Amino acid sequence: MDTLQITPKKTWGPTNKYILRTAIISELRGINLYERLIDMVEDEDIKDLLLEILKDKKSHLGELFRALLEIDKEQAEEMKLEHKEIEDALEREFKEVFGED
């Protein structure tokens, strides 16, 4: 997928970071809503429709995060550090459970 190019504007209004974070929050709320609805619905056709919408919401969330990380290098670096810490913790846990192999 092509890299999204966002040019920040120097205005007094909301920043691009703020707009993207607000959109991320909206998608997360949507994901939570659709997951709850899917758990409640009994009609399989409706469930399938909601599952497709949920999949789209998750895709949108990924696109928004990618755009945010393109313009917020500090956030990107923090996420890399957190990802590394999680990988290290999982590796330690794996070794404790399954041995040193």
Secondary structure, 3 states (H helix, E strand, C coil): CCCCCCCCCCCCCCCHHHHHHHHHHHHHHHHHHHHHHHHHCCCHHHHHHHHHHHHHHHHHHHHHHHHHHHHCHHHHHHHHHHHHHHHHHHHHHHHHHHCCC
